[in-house]
Amino acid sequence: MEIHTLGPTATDSYAAAWTYNQRVWQGQATIVGHPSFESILTNLNAYQGAQLVIPAAFKSPTLHASWGDVHYALLNQLTLCDCFMTKLDPLVVVQRLDADNQIGYTHAATAQLLKRLVQRVTVQTAASKYLAYQAYQENQAAYVLTNEKNVTLTHNERQLARLTPSMVWCVYQIN
């Protein structure tokens, strides 16, 4: 069995797929990490017979869709077969103290959360919180909302918030 989800291995989605694989398939399924959920959802025919693990908080600015939109729009291609809950790796908001902009990077699903936590931030989204941290570093942005494990604070950064949410994960059979 193949389980498709968001990669790389540092993502919460990959960790959730790993947990599901251990619980249901005794570690015998192969987890396939993709660069984005959009790349999976727009190529479902290539993955017939496999499974998809996707968070209930899924949101895509590219597809202009949330989890509910995808759930109903793809009824003929996806069959919901299971769901489960996990604790996410802790999330942090980091501020770069010497930034000359108000740009903040995160995943689309946490964009509104970043706006609530940081005043006057201009949010840019990435395909994963891991990639959001990479973009924050590369572009010398002012803020990032990412997983704590992605971050190594420097002398010119400070942590503004730390959150420990849970997530509901949906498992679909790809028809």
Backbone hydrogen bonds, N-H to C=O, Kabsch-Sander energy under -0.5 kcal/mol:
donor,donor_aa,acceptor,acceptor_aa,energy
3,I,30,T,-2.9
4,H,2,E,-0.5
4,H,51,Q,-3.4
5,T,32,V,-2.1
7,G,34,H,-3.3
11,T,8,P,-2.1
15,A,11,T,-1.9
16,A,12,D,-2.5
17,A,13,S,-2.5
18,W,14,Y,-2.3
19,T,15,A,-2.3
20,Y,16,A,-2.7
21,N,17,A,-2.6
22,Q,18,W,-2.3
23,R,19,T,-2.4
24,V,20,Y,-3.0
25,W,20,Y,-0.7
25,W,21,N,-1.2
26,Q,22,Q,-0.6
27,G,21,N,-2.3
28,Q,25,W,-2.4
30,T,1,M,-2.9
31,I,29,A,-0.5
32,V,3,I,-3.2
33,G,31,I,-0.6
34,H,5,T,-2.2
40,I,36,S,-0.7
40,I,37,F,-0.6
41,L,37,F,-3.0
42,T,38,E,-2.0
43,N,40,I,-1.8
44,L,41,L,-0.5
46,A,43,N,-1.6
47,Y,44,L,-2.0
48,Q,45,N,-0.9
49,G,174,I,-3.1
50,A,47,Y,-2.2
51,Q,2,E,-2.6
52,L,172,Y,-2.2
53,V,4,H,-2.3
54,I,52,L,-0.5
54,I,170,C,-2.3
56,A,168,V,-2.9
58,F,55,P,-1.8
60,S,65,A,-3.5
64,H,60,S,-0.9
65,A,60,S,-1.9
67,W,58,F,-1.6
70,V,66,S,-2.3
71,H,67,W,-2.9
72,Y,68,G,-2.1
73,A,69,D,-2.6
74,L,70,V,-2.1
75,L,72,Y,-1.1
77,Q,74,L,-1.3
78,L,74,L,-2.5
79,T,173,Q,-2.4
80,L,78,L,-0.5
81,C,171,V,-2.9
82,D,171,V,-1.5
84,F,169,W,-1.9
86,T,167,M,-2.2
88,L,165,P,-2.7
91,L,163,L,-2.9
92,V,146,T,-2.8
93,V,161,A,-2.0
94,V,92,V,-0.5
94,V,144,V,-2.5
95,Q,158,R,-3.0
96,R,142,A,-3.0
97,L,95,Q,-0.7
97,L,156,N,-2.9
98,D,156,N,-0.6
99,A,96,R,-1.3
104,G,122,T,-2.4
105,Y,143,Y,-2.0
106,T,124,Q,-1.6
108,A,126,A,-0.7
110,T,107,H,-1.4
111,A,108,A,-1.2
114,L,110,T,-2.2
115,K,111,A,-2.0
116,R,112,Q,-2.0
117,L,113,L,-1.8
118,V,114,L,-2.0
121,V,118,V,-0.9
122,T,102,Q,-2.9
123,V,121,V,-0.7
124,Q,104,G,-2.9
126,A,106,T,-1.9
132,A,128,S,-1.9
133,Y,129,K,-1.8
134,Q,130,Y,-1.7
135,A,131,L,-2.4
136,Y,132,A,-2.5
137,Q,133,Y,-2.3
138,E,134,Q,-2.7
139,N,135,A,-2.6
140,Q,136,Y,-0.5
140,Q,137,Q,-0.8
141,A,136,Y,-1.7
142,A,103,I,-1.2
143,Y,103,I,-2.2
144,V,94,V,-1.5
145,L,105,Y,-2.4
146,T,92,V,-2.1
146,T,144,V,-0.5
148,E,90,P,-3.4
150,N,147,N,-1.9
151,V,148,E,-1.6
157,E,154,T,-1.6
158,R,95,Q,-2.1
160,L,93,V,-3.3
160,L,158,R,-0.5
161,A,93,V,-1.2
163,L,91,L,-2.9
167,M,86,T,-2.8
169,W,84,F,-3.5
170,C,54,I,-3.1
171,V,82,D,-3.0
172,Y,52,L,-2.7
172,Y,170,C,-0.5
173,Q,79,T,-3.0
174,I,50,A,-2.9
174,I,172,Y,-0.5
175,N,77,Q,-2.9
175,N,173,Q,-0.7
